[in-house]
Amino acid sequence: MGLDDKIDNKAEELKGKAKEATGKATDDERLEAEGKGDQAGANLKQAGEKVKDVFKG
C-alpha cells in the first residue's frame, strides 16, 4: 500500500468519525449513519490494500 493511499484512507476514516460525532451531538441520525458509512468504506479500502501488500511481498 502506498503512503498516499494510507493517508487518504486514514483521512476518510477521520472524516467519518467527525461526521458521526457531529451527528450524535446534534441528534442528526442521517449524518451519524453517513459518518459510520464513511468509516466502513475507509476500513474496507485499508483491508483491500493490506491484502494486495501480502501478495506483493
N, C-alpha and C positions, 0 to 999 in steps of 0.2 A: 504494500500500500504506500503510495507516495505521500510525502509530507503534506502537500497541498490538499489531497483527499482527506487526510486525517484532520486537518484544520477545518476544512469545510464541514465535515460530518460533526465535529465537536461543536462548531458554531451553530449548526442547525439544531443539535441537541439542546444547547443552552438557550437558544431562541424559544424552543418548545417548552422548556422549563419555565421561562419567563412568562410565556403566554398562559401556561397552566396556573401559575401563581397569581397572575393578574385576574384570570377568570375566577379563581377561588375567592380572591379578595373582593371582587365586585359582584359575586353571585351570578356570573355570566357562564352558564353551563356550556354554551356553544364554544366560547373562547377556551375554556378549560379542556374540553374534548379535543379541540383543534391542537392545543399545545401537546396533549398526550399523543396525538397522531403524529405530530412533527417529531417528537422524541422517538416514537416507534420506528418511523421511517429512517431516522438517522442511525438508530441502533441496527436496523436491518442492513443498511449500507455498510456499516462498520463490520458486521459479521461477514458479509459477502467479500469485502476486501481482505479480511483475515484468511478466508478460505483460499482466495487467489494467491496470497502470500505463501501459504503452506505448499501449494503446488509449484510455485516458482523456486522455492528453496530446497 
